[in-house]
């Protein structure tokens, strides 16, 4: 018969090595949650505010991408409104990352209403990407198969210093809010699209606004996306001012 200390050690080992179910992660703003599959790291407010995390990637360019995104959110005071999820992929001597940024804004919308405004959303996002110094190529805007056609996605290719990223922006009706997921990965990461969609398919907050068609969703898009553009423009002006002061 096993003694109690030995039994406790075996139980602890089993808990560490079992394929335990993932835990649901609530979105900032309360617009539902996701249950990340194995391999995804979740960064909440407390993680984003920390100077470093045990889960930070060790390889490049994954580490640089994650730290730059965290620094951006901290600089703009958005760590309590945004959630980051990332998954690393080892590729020989390098390590890349699949990055998903989640946030929401007030204002209900149906998928049909969102689809009508794809061009406006595209223009806002393209401006934001170019403010970051990227070359941008818009691929398509359509109903999203990830959400059974009841959401909208816009797909871009972003290039900076010769490095190409696929960037898919999801707009998901979530009752009286719109849930946004910004997903990006290396363009030649062939398995990334399926991995990201498997994550987002666990989102349980998709819902049309009460009473059908929404009338506040445009304010939601403007509030969230224009806020991104404003923050990027502010950082660019600050960088120019700093460069001028050093010259």
C-alpha beads as a LAMMPS data file, in Angstrom:
LAMMPS data file: protein, C-alpha beads

247 atoms
246 bonds

1 atom types
1 bond types

-500.0 500.0 xlo xhi
-500.0 500.0 ylo yhi
-500.0 500.0 zlo zhi

Masses

1 110.0

Atoms # bond

1 1 1 0.000 0.000 0.000
2 1 1 1.342 3.440 -0.934
3 1 1 2.065 5.793 1.924
4 1 1 0.373 9.192 1.889
5 1 1 3.370 11.320 0.814
6 1 1 4.085 8.948 -2.086
7 1 1 0.418 8.988 -3.112
8 1 1 0.307 12.783 -3.066
9 1 1 3.404 12.948 -5.267
10 1 1 1.820 10.612 -7.807
11 1 1 -1.386 12.642 -7.851
12 1 1 0.556 15.858 -8.351
13 1 1 2.544 14.308 -11.213
14 1 1 -0.651 13.082 -12.869
15 1 1 -2.175 16.554 -12.658
16 1 1 0.869 18.086 -14.299
17 1 1 1.036 15.577 -17.135
18 1 1 -2.626 14.977 -17.951
19 1 1 -4.386 16.495 -20.930
20 1 1 -6.485 18.764 -18.728
21 1 1 -9.260 20.765 -20.379
22 1 1 -8.561 24.381 -21.251
23 1 1 -10.138 27.096 -19.144
24 1 1 -12.526 29.697 -20.471
25 1 1 -11.094 33.193 -20.740
26 1 1 -13.552 36.086 -20.474
27 1 1 -13.108 38.932 -22.944
28 1 1 -12.453 42.459 -21.653
29 1 1 -15.813 44.209 -21.686
30 1 1 -17.614 40.960 -20.923
31 1 1 -18.634 40.168 -24.502
32 1 1 -18.286 36.414 -24.123
33 1 1 -15.149 34.340 -23.814
34 1 1 -12.854 31.845 -25.525
35 1 1 -11.505 28.473 -24.459
36 1 1 -8.002 28.367 -25.958
37 1 1 -6.797 25.014 -27.319
38 1 1 -3.483 23.636 -26.076
39 1 1 -0.431 25.682 -26.980
40 1 1 -1.953 29.139 -26.618
41 1 1 -0.686 31.597 -24.008
42 1 1 -3.131 34.154 -22.594
43 1 1 -1.927 37.580 -21.438
44 1 1 -4.392 39.496 -19.263
45 1 1 -4.068 42.939 -17.718
46 1 1 -1.780 41.808 -14.893
47 1 1 0.493 40.011 -17.372
48 1 1 0.622 42.953 -19.761
49 1 1 1.575 45.313 -16.936
50 1 1 4.440 43.101 -15.772
51 1 1 7.975 43.936 -16.941
52 1 1 8.509 40.330 -17.988
53 1 1 6.658 37.033 -18.002
54 1 1 7.802 33.431 -17.722
55 1 1 5.853 32.749 -20.928
56 1 1 7.703 35.328 -23.052
57 1 1 9.177 33.695 -26.169
58 1 1 12.918 33.091 -26.069
59 1 1 13.494 33.025 -29.836
60 1 1 13.339 35.723 -32.476
61 1 1 11.446 37.268 -34.131
62 1 1 8.653 35.978 -31.861
63 1 1 10.058 37.653 -28.747
64 1 1 10.450 41.033 -30.414
65 1 1 6.886 40.962 -31.807
66 1 1 5.308 40.092 -28.459
67 1 1 7.315 42.638 -26.479
68 1 1 6.620 45.385 -29.026
69 1 1 2.887 44.722 -28.883
70 1 1 2.893 44.745 -25.067
71 1 1 4.896 47.970 -24.989
72 1 1 2.395 49.574 -27.368
73 1 1 -0.600 48.614 -25.208
74 1 1 1.120 49.845 -22.043
75 1 1 2.116 53.118 -23.680
76 1 1 -1.490 53.782 -24.716
77 1 1 -3.028 52.690 -21.402
78 1 1 -5.003 49.853 -23.003
79 1 1 -3.853 46.858 -20.979
80 1 1 -7.143 46.671 -19.072
81 1 1 -9.184 46.772 -22.292
82 1 1 -7.250 44.321 -24.446
83 1 1 -6.326 40.659 -24.243
84 1 1 -3.407 39.044 -26.061
85 1 1 -3.150 35.400 -27.040
86 1 1 -0.053 33.993 -28.706
87 1 1 1.302 30.683 -29.893
88 1 1 4.942 30.061 -30.760
89 1 1 6.249 27.956 -33.636
90 1 1 9.872 26.790 -33.757
91 1 1 11.291 26.935 -37.275
92 1 1 14.897 25.824 -37.211
93 1 1 17.003 28.550 -35.635
94 1 1 14.108 31.017 -35.478
95 1 1 10.833 31.193 -33.597
96 1 1 7.717 32.837 -34.992
97 1 1 4.454 33.686 -33.299
98 1 1 0.756 33.618 -34.066
99 1 1 -0.701 36.652 -32.331
100 1 1 -4.347 37.446 -31.565
101 1 1 -5.376 40.752 -29.981
102 1 1 -8.912 40.861 -28.576
103 1 1 -10.930 43.941 -27.610
104 1 1 -14.499 45.208 -27.920
105 1 1 -16.536 48.394 -28.169
106 1 1 -20.084 49.433 -27.381
107 1 1 -22.573 49.376 -30.238
108 1 1 -24.576 46.459 -31.599
109 1 1 -24.513 45.245 -35.203
110 1 1 -25.629 42.376 -37.379
111 1 1 -23.267 40.653 -39.808
112 1 1 -25.204 42.191 -42.697
113 1 1 -24.648 45.700 -41.320
114 1 1 -20.962 45.019 -40.780
115 1 1 -20.610 43.744 -44.322
116 1 1 -22.092 46.969 -45.675
117 1 1 -19.281 48.918 -43.985
118 1 1 -16.337 46.771 -45.023
119 1 1 -14.819 49.507 -47.195
120 1 1 -14.934 52.041 -44.357
121 1 1 -13.312 49.602 -41.936
122 1 1 -10.698 48.708 -44.557
123 1 1 -9.765 52.373 -44.994
124 1 1 -9.328 52.879 -41.242
125 1 1 -7.170 49.779 -40.860
126 1 1 -5.025 50.524 -43.893
127 1 1 -4.318 53.970 -42.519
128 1 1 -3.354 52.491 -39.144
129 1 1 -0.999 49.952 -40.704
130 1 1 0.708 52.581 -42.838
131 1 1 1.141 54.797 -39.782
132 1 1 3.160 51.904 -38.347
133 1 1 5.398 51.965 -41.400
134 1 1 3.969 48.931 -43.192
135 1 1 3.271 48.364 -46.848
136 1 1 -0.313 47.105 -47.037
137 1 1 -2.212 45.030 -49.581
138 1 1 -5.916 44.418 -48.970
139 1 1 -6.957 40.896 -49.961
140 1 1 -10.677 40.606 -49.247
141 1 1 -13.565 41.462 -46.931
142 1 1 -16.356 38.935 -46.481
143 1 1 -18.615 37.031 -44.131
144 1 1 -16.480 34.849 -41.900
145 1 1 -16.741 31.055 -42.162
146 1 1 -15.172 30.878 -38.702
147 1 1 -18.430 32.219 -37.252
148 1 1 -20.858 30.410 -39.585
149 1 1 -21.101 33.489 -41.826
150 1 1 -22.500 35.511 -38.891
151 1 1 -19.483 37.807 -38.588
152 1 1 -17.143 39.634 -40.982
153 1 1 -13.432 39.318 -41.644
154 1 1 -10.983 41.504 -43.562
155 1 1 -7.700 40.012 -44.757
156 1 1 -4.546 42.051 -45.415
157 1 1 -0.927 41.398 -46.230
158 1 1 1.480 43.632 -44.314
159 1 1 5.146 43.970 -45.209
160 1 1 7.851 45.716 -43.233
161 1 1 11.580 45.500 -43.917
162 1 1 10.999 42.541 -46.195
163 1 1 9.012 40.524 -43.642
164 1 1 5.477 39.625 -44.750
165 1 1 2.600 39.043 -42.344
166 1 1 -0.943 37.901 -42.961
167 1 1 -3.334 40.014 -40.878
168 1 1 -6.985 39.054 -40.488
169 1 1 -9.337 41.430 -38.702
170 1 1 -12.552 39.857 -37.387
171 1 1 -15.647 41.882 -36.456
172 1 1 -18.094 39.770 -34.473
173 1 1 -21.585 40.858 -33.343
174 1 1 -21.743 40.409 -29.572
175 1 1 -25.139 41.708 -28.440
176 1 1 -24.787 45.375 -27.540
177 1 1 -21.062 45.287 -28.346
178 1 1 -18.795 44.447 -31.256
179 1 1 -15.990 42.008 -30.500
180 1 1 -12.786 42.523 -32.477
181 1 1 -10.050 39.963 -33.026
182 1 1 -6.851 41.125 -34.750
183 1 1 -4.886 38.050 -35.811
184 1 1 -1.487 38.086 -37.489
185 1 1 1.192 35.565 -38.410
186 1 1 4.075 35.026 -40.822
187 1 1 2.731 34.674 -44.340
188 1 1 4.636 31.418 -44.902
189 1 1 3.285 29.810 -41.704
190 1 1 0.999 27.363 -43.499
191 1 1 -0.753 26.061 -40.375
192 1 1 -1.420 29.417 -38.730
193 1 1 -4.762 30.212 -40.332
194 1 1 -6.307 26.926 -39.176
195 1 1 -4.828 27.317 -35.673
196 1 1 -6.196 30.843 -35.265
197 1 1 -9.631 29.877 -36.531
198 1 1 -9.747 26.875 -34.169
199 1 1 -9.125 29.315 -31.307
200 1 1 -11.749 31.831 -32.434
201 1 1 -14.365 29.146 -33.024
202 1 1 -14.459 28.715 -29.239
203 1 1 -15.776 32.277 -28.810
204 1 1 -19.193 31.979 -27.147
205 1 1 -20.357 35.598 -27.213
206 1 1 -21.572 35.946 -30.793
207 1 1 -25.099 37.365 -30.781
208 1 1 -27.108 39.822 -32.833
209 1 1 -28.229 42.993 -31.038
210 1 1 -31.542 42.797 -29.210
211 1 1 -34.395 43.646 -31.547
212 1 1 -32.461 42.799 -34.717
213 1 1 -30.623 45.506 -36.617
214 1 1 -28.312 47.677 -34.566
215 1 1 -28.007 51.435 -34.673
216 1 1 -24.961 52.076 -32.473
217 1 1 -22.390 49.845 -34.131
218 1 1 -20.874 52.612 -36.243
219 1 1 -19.925 54.441 -33.040
220 1 1 -18.364 51.196 -31.835
221 1 1 -16.216 50.808 -34.926
222 1 1 -15.223 54.457 -34.870
223 1 1 -14.427 54.382 -31.177
224 1 1 -12.217 51.307 -31.314
225 1 1 -10.531 51.671 -34.687
226 1 1 -10.157 55.446 -34.729
227 1 1 -8.619 55.105 -31.273
228 1 1 -5.983 52.825 -32.748
229 1 1 -5.257 55.302 -35.529
230 1 1 -5.013 58.209 -33.073
231 1 1 -2.595 56.324 -30.844
232 1 1 -0.401 55.368 -33.792
233 1 1 -0.350 58.935 -35.094
234 1 1 0.559 60.214 -31.625
235 1 1 3.477 57.776 -31.347
236 1 1 4.688 58.779 -34.808
237 1 1 4.626 62.478 -33.881
238 1 1 6.482 61.743 -30.652
239 1 1 9.124 59.767 -32.529
240 1 1 9.596 62.631 -34.999
241 1 1 9.892 65.147 -32.166
242 1 1 12.467 62.982 -30.404
243 1 1 14.487 62.573 -33.610
244 1 1 14.394 66.330 -34.196
245 1 1 15.590 67.054 -30.659
246 1 1 18.581 64.744 -31.159
247 1 1 19.612 66.266 -34.503

Bonds

1 1 1 2
2 1 2 3
3 1 3 4
4 1 4 5
5 1 5 6
6 1 6 7
7 1 7 8
8 1 8 9
9 1 9 10
10 1 10 11
11 1 11 12
12 1 12 13
13 1 13 14
14 1 14 15
15 1 15 16
16 1 16 17
17 1 17 18
18 1 18 19
19 1 19 20
20 1 20 21
21 1 21 22
22 1 22 23
23 1 23 24
24 1 24 25
25 1 25 26
26 1 26 27
27 1 27 28
28 1 28 29
29 1 29 30
30 1 30 31
31 1 31 32
32 1 32 33
33 1 33 34
34 1 34 35
35 1 35 36
36 1 36 37
37 1 37 38
38 1 38 39
39 1 39 40
40 1 40 41
41 1 41 42
42 1 42 43
43 1 43 44
44 1 44 45
45 1 45 46
46 1 46 47
47 1 47 48
48 1 48 49
49 1 49 50
50 1 50 51
51 1 51 52
52 1 52 53
53 1 53 54
54 1 54 55
55 1 55 56
56 1 56 57
57 1 57 58
58 1 58 59
59 1 59 60
60 1 60 61
61 1 61 62
62 1 62 63
63 1 63 64
64 1 64 65
65 1 65 66
66 1 66 67
67 1 67 68
68 1 68 69
69 1 69 70
70 1 70 71
71 1 71 72
72 1 72 73
73 1 73 74
74 1 74 75
75 1 75 76
76 1 76 77
77 1 77 78
78 1 78 79
79 1 79 80
80 1 80 81
81 1 81 82
82 1 82 83
83 1 83 84
84 1 84 85
85 1 85 86
86 1 86 87
87 1 87 88
88 1 88 89
89 1 89 90
90 1 90 91
91 1 91 92
92 1 92 93
93 1 93 94
94 1 94 95
95 1 95 96
96 1 96 97
97 1 97 98
98 1 98 99
99 1 99 100
100 1 100 101
101 1 101 102
102 1 102 103
103 1 103 104
104 1 104 105
105 1 105 106
106 1 106 107
107 1 107 108
108 1 108 109
109 1 109 110
110 1 110 111
111 1 111 112
112 1 112 113
113 1 113 114
114 1 114 115
115 1 115 116
116 1 116 117
117 1 117 118
118 1 118 119
119 1 119 120
120 1 120 121
121 1 121 122
122 1 122 123
123 1 123 124
124 1 124 125
125 1 125 126
126 1 126 127
127 1 127 128
128 1 128 129
129 1 129 130
130 1 130 131
131 1 131 132
132 1 132 133
133 1 133 134
134 1 134 135
135 1 135 136
136 1 136 137
137 1 137 138
138 1 138 139
139 1 139 140
140 1 140 141
141 1 141 142
142 1 142 143
143 1 143 144
144 1 144 145
145 1 145 146
146 1 146 147
147 1 147 148
148 1 148 149
149 1 149 150
150 1 150 151
151 1 151 152
152 1 152 153
153 1 153 154
154 1 154 155
155 1 155 156
156 1 156 157
157 1 157 158
158 1 158 159
159 1 159 160
160 1 160 161
161 1 161 162
162 1 162 163
163 1 163 164
164 1 164 165
165 1 165 166
166 1 166 167
167 1 167 168
168 1 168 169
169 1 169 170
170 1 170 171
171 1 171 172
172 1 172 173
173 1 173 174
174 1 174 175
175 1 175 176
176 1 176 177
177 1 177 178
178 1 178 179
179 1 179 180
180 1 180 181
181 1 181 182
182 1 182 183
183 1 183 184
184 1 184 185
185 1 185 186
186 1 186 187
187 1 187 188
188 1 188 189
189 1 189 190
190 1 190 191
191 1 191 192
192 1 192 193
193 1 193 194
194 1 194 195
195 1 195 196
196 1 196 197
197 1 197 198
198 1 198 199
199 1 199 200
200 1 200 201
201 1 201 202
202 1 202 203
203 1 203 204
204 1 204 205
205 1 205 206
206 1 206 207
207 1 207 208
208 1 208 209
209 1 209 210
210 1 210 211
211 1 211 212
212 1 212 213
213 1 213 214
214 1 214 215
215 1 215 216
216 1 216 217
217 1 217 218
218 1 218 219
219 1 219 220
220 1 220 221
221 1 221 222
222 1 222 223
223 1 223 224
224 1 224 225
225 1 225 226
226 1 226 227
227 1 227 228
228 1 228 229
229 1 229 230
230 1 230 231
231 1 231 232
232 1 232 233
233 1 233 234
234 1 234 235
235 1 235 236
236 1 236 237
237 1 237 238
238 1 238 239
239 1 239 240
240 1 240 241
241 1 241 242
242 1 242 243
243 1 243 244
244 1 244 245
245 1 245 246
246 1 246 247
